[in-house]
Amino acid sequence: MTNPATFPQKAASSPQKLKMKIVNDHSKMMGKAPAPEITSLGLNCLSTQREQISRRKGGKFSMILAGCSGTGKTTFLNTLFGVELDDKSEIPTPFVVRERKYELTQDNFVFQLTAVDLPGFGIKMDNQYSWLPLVKYIDHHFMSYLLQEEQPDRSQLVDNRVHVCLYFLPPSNTQLTPLDIEAMKELSQRVNLIPLIARSDTLNREELTNFKKIVNNTLNAYNIKVCQFVSDNYVWEKIKSFVPYAVIGSNTLGQQTEGTVVRVRKYHWGTAEIENPEHCDFVYLREVLMSEHILDLMTAMESHYAQYRTRCLQGRLTKAIRDEHHLSHIDSECSGLQAYLLYKRSAAPQTSELIEGSFEEEQMKKESRDRFEDMIRNQEAKFREWKSTLLAKQKFYNKDLEEAFSMIKSLQSDILRAGPRGVECLKQIEIEMTSLFGKLHNASDTGSYECDAMSSLNK
């Protein structure tokens, strides 16, 4: 747990107070006193009005907690908000995206939190494409919001777009697994990604420093971007400086020497304080997610969605033009109505697919693919077993043939030493052996081969 880098604070903007003077020329001409000077227009109340509007509307934030099972994702969520959010009696369905919604209130400000995770992530024998349900979830809600924006009545928009993804890495102090690398690579292209080292208290300082280097080197090697949609360089540098965040989660409360109650993890050799920067990076991560940069993450998501929307609509129109064989391009200034008709026509399949499709259907398709792949793997295993059996039989037959040829060579030598009569006998044996090996080539079982070989040798 290295000491955090010091960041220069942004200079507070201090706009000059503007004063407007209204000069009443008509009053001057009439010899009257000039109009009074206007010193305040109420512009300084705009921030207060914005605060009141935000307080009435409340806040909405959605995050994905990704990573292998057993990395403390639920405990971290409880630690982050200081309350027990999870119902321990609920048994989650494995390999199905779980969406949990909470409503938190502080000082009459309502905060709606959506926490998304994937129970059972990384526990299968074959974890290829284990990250696919999370990617589908992100794309689904982006497309859903896009289609809602196209409706005539947009007063009841349902916004479940994801603002940030926290990826929990197990504290192994070794190279990252291919699953973690591939999952972070896919997720970072769709959402602001922040890697974390879960249960960092299981590593000592030297191991933690080394593991952070391993993670950062891996991120650079595989071009995995951290919070790549954050446009503010100051914010991005601050987030990046602590990556990967070493975090500890705990539901246990303890008391410091000065009497302050904090969350702790107790061991036989001492106590680790969750909110102590010397013990972990939890306080810095909480600043990013809650107190200082939550609006930056929301703005980054909106910016990313705007780019997604542009690509999606352009691709939709390009596909529609390609389907209309008599069109090579559309002049938007001269053929606006035609472009609109093509656009709406191409939007229909996407809308019906989104409405009729579901994550359950996607899961069923995935399970069907998994069963089909299992069948293929089983058949391939049988073929490999049959091949090894045939090779073993071939090896056995070749060995017998080699022994038979050795015996024949020995008999030939004995016959040649016997004189002219032996030569005539040798010719007769060669004729019989040629006939015998012709039969062996077409033989289907070992028994006939052994009988013919023994009878020939007896002769």
C-alpha positions, 0 to 999 in steps of 0.5 A, spaced: 500 500 500 504 505 497 502 512 499 497 516 494 500 521 489 498 528 490 494 531 485 494 539 484 487 541 486 483 545 481 483 552 481 476 555 484 473 559 478 471 566 481 467 570 476 467 577 477 461 580 479 457 583 473 453 590 474 449 592 469 447 600 469 441 602 465 442 609 463 435 612 462 437 617 457 429 620 457 430 621 464 436 625 463 433 629 458 427 631 462 432 633 468 430 627 472 435 623 476 438 617 473 435 610 474 438 606 480 443 601 478 442 594 478 447 590 482 444 583 482 440 579 477 439 572 481 444 569 477 448 566 483 441 562 485 442 558 479 447 553 482 442 553 488 436 551 483 440 546 480 441 543 487 434 543 489 432 540 482 437 534 483 435 533 490 428 532 488 429 528 482 434 524 486 440 520 483 441 513 479 447 509 478 448 502 475 455 498 476 457 491 474 461 487 479 465 482 475 470 477 477 470 470 479 466 467 485 469 468 492 472 475 491 468 478 496 463 482 491 457 482 495 461 484 502 465 490 498 458 493 496 456 492 503 462 496 505 461 501 500 455 504 502 455 502 510 449 498 510 447 490 509 444 490 502 444 483 500 439 478 502 443 472 505 437 467 504 437 468 497 440 463 493 442 466 486 441 462 480 448 460 477 450 463 470 444 468 470 445 475 470 443 478 477 440 485 477 439 488 484 436 494 485 436 498 492 434 505 494 438 509 499 436 515 502 441 520 506 439 527 508 433 527 504 436 525 497 434 519 494 439 514 491 437 509 486 443 503 485 443 498 481 448 492 482 449 487 477 453 481 477 454 474 474 453 468 480 458 462 478 462 466 474 469 462 472 467 456 476 466 451 470 471 447 467 470 450 460 470 458 462 470 460 455 465 466 453 463 466 461 463 474 460 458 473 454 452 474 459 455 481 462 457 483 455 450 482 452 447 485 458 450 492 457 449 492 449 442 490 451 440 496 455 444 501 450 440 498 445 433 499 449 435 506 451 436 508 443 429 505 441 426 508 447 429 515 445 425 514 438 418 513 441 413 519 440 412 519 448 419 519 451 416 521 458 417 514 461 424 512 459 427 506 463 434 507 463 439 501 466 445 503 462 451 501 466 456 507 468 462 503 471 464 496 471 468 493 477 473 487 476 475 483 482 481 480 481 483 474 486 490 476 490 494 470 487 500 474 486 501 470 479 500 472 472 492 473 470 488 468 468 486 468 460 479 468 463 480 475 467 484 478 461 479 476 455 473 478 460 476 485 462 478 486 454 471 485 452 468 489 458 473 495 457 470 496 450 463 497 452 463 501 459 468 504 464 473 499 467 476 499 474 480 493 476 480 491 483 485 486 487 480 483 492 481 481 499 488 484 498 489 483 506 492 476 504 498 479 501 503 482 504 506 489 502 511 486 497 507 481 494 501 487 493 506 491 490 509 486 485 502 484 483 500 491 482 506 491 477 503 484 474 496 487 473 499 494 470 503 490 465 498 485 463 493 491 462 498 495 457 500 488 454 493 487 452 491 494 450 486 494 456 483 501 457 481 503 464 476 508 464 477 510 457 471 514 456 473 519 461 474 525 457 477 529 463 485 528 464 485 530 471 480 525 473 483 520 468 490 520 471 487 520 478 483 514 477 489 511 473 494 512 479 491 507 483 489 502 479 489 496 480 485 498 487 487 494 493 480 493 497 478 489 503 471 488 505 468 487 511 461 487 515 464 487 522 465 494 526 470 495 530 472 501 535 479 505 534 483 508 540 479 515 539 473 512 539 471 512 532 467 506 529 469 503 523 469 497 519 475 492 520 477 485 519 480 482 525 486 477 525 490 473 531 495 478 530 492 485 529 486 489 526 486 491 519 481 498 518 478 498 511 478 506 511 485 506 513 489 508 507 495 505 510 491 498 509 488 498 503 485 503 497 478 503 499 477 510 501 480 512 494 476 508 490 470 510 494 472 517 492 472 516 485 465 512 485 461 516 490 464 523 493 468 526 488 467 523 481 461 519 480 458 525 476 464 524 471 463 517 470 455 519 469 458 524 463 463 519 461 457 514 460 453 519 456 459 521 452 460 513 450 452 512 449 452 518 444 458 515 440 454 508 440 448 511 438 451 515 432 455 508 430 448 504 430 444 509 426 449 510 421 450 502 420 442 502 420 442 507 414 448 503 411 444 497 411 438 499 409 441 503 403 445 496 401 438 492 401 435 497 396 439 495 390 438 501 386 441 506 391 448 507 392 448 513 397 443 518 399 443 525 399 440 527 406 439 534 404 435 532 397 432 526 400 430 527 407 424 523 407 427 517 403 432 517 408 427 517 414 423 511 410 429 507 410 431 508 417 425 506 420 424 500 415 431 498 418 429 499 425 423 494 425 428 488 425 432 491 431 426 493 435 422 486 434 428 482 436 429 486 442 422 486 444 421 478 443 428 476 445 430 475 452 436 473 457 433 467 458 432 465 451 440 467 450 441 463 456 437 457 453 441 458 446 448 458 450 446 451 454 444 448 447 451 450 444 454 447 450 450 441 450 452 440 442 459 442 444 459 436 449 457 431 444 462 433 440 467 433 445 465 426 447 465 423 440 472 426 439 474 422 445 471 416 443 474 416 436 481 418 440 480 411 444 478 407 438 484 410 434 489 408 440 486 401 440 487 400 433 494 403 433 495 398 439 492 392 435 497 394 429 503 394 433 501 387 436 500 384 429 507 388 426 510 385 432 508 378 430 510 379 423 517 381 425 517 375 429 515 370 423 519 373 418 525 372 423 523 365 424 523 364 416 530 367 415 532 362 420 529 357 417 532 359 410 539 359 412 538 352 415 535 349 408 540 353 404 545 349 408 542 342 407 544 342 400 540 342 393 534 338 396 533 344 401 533 349 395 527 345 392 524 345 399 525 352 400 521 354 394 515 350 396 515 354 403 516 361 399 510 359 395 506 357 401 508 363 405 506 368 399 499 365 399 499 365 407 501 373 407 495 374 402 490 371 407 493 375 413 492 381 409 484 380 408 484 376 415 479 379 420 481 376 426 487 374 430 485 366 431 485 365 423 492 368 423 495 364 428 492 357 426 495 359 418 501 361 421 502 355 426 500 350 420 505 353 415 511 353 420 509 346 422 510 344 414 
